[in-house]
Amino acid sequence: MTDDALTFDAAIAKVQTLVDNGLRVTLDLPEQAIDAAAVLMAIKRQGLAIKVTVKIDDCKAIGNNAISEGPKRKSQWTPRQE
């Protein structure tokens, strides 16, 4: 991997304390962050550690879902009735 930083918008969805006193942070990424998510998946698959730097984006810090591009969509899929 190169020294380039991976940059993407995200909202903190959840922070949990684990049984071993570790912490788990869950992030919500917008639909446009597919490439960033793919990189994160590759890093996970390779078992690599990352160093995280957080920067507050004041212009997007509104409401509970700071990265939302509009209302959340619900799935249009419905099971087939037989």
C-alpha positions, 0 to 999 in steps of 0.5 A, spaced: 500 500 500 502 507 498 502 512 503 496 516 500 491 517 505 484 514 504 479 519 505 471 519 505 465 522 509 462 518 515 457 518 520 458 515 527 453 510 527 455 506 534 460 505 539 460 499 543 464 496 549 466 489 548 467 483 553 474 484 553 474 492 554 475 493 547 471 498 543 468 497 537 466 503 532 461 502 527 461 508 521 455 509 516 458 511 509 454 514 504 453 511 497 458 514 494 464 511 498 464 504 495 471 505 493 473 507 500 469 501 503 472 496 498 479 498 500 477 497 507 474 490 506 481 489 502 485 491 509 481 487 513 482 481 509 489 482 509 489 482 517 492 489 516 492 494 522 490 502 520 492 508 524 485 513 524 485 520 524 478 524 525 477 531 522 470 534 524 466 536 517 462 542 520 458 543 514 456 536 514 454 536 522 447 536 521 442 532 524 443 524 526 445 522 519 450 527 517 452 524 511 445 523 508 443 525 501 436 525 503 431 520 506 433 513 507 430 508 502 427 502 504 428 496 500 423 495 494 424 488 494 418 483 496 418 476 497 414 472 491 408 469 493 407 462 491 
